[in-house]
Amino acid sequence: MKKSLFVAAIAAISLVACKKTEANSTETATDSVNATADSATTAIDSTANATVDTVKANADAAKDSVKADAKVAKEEVKAEAKKEEAAKK
């Protein structure tokens, strides 16, 4: 009878020790998942910001290009008007 009580006590202690370790492992896993999620969110935000910056730079370059083309076209129209006016005289 004493042996079975002793074995039961050891089994209970072992079970409590395993549950305590298991709980710590779950908390560590949860922390790891949260850290990974935070890291992924940071990476997504970084990519989004880089994309916005690239789009803005491309838009500015396109706007400058259109302004330059408009200036050249305006000068060509003025030159053509002068030629026509000179031809009339």
Helices and strands as residue ranges (DSSP letters): H 2-88
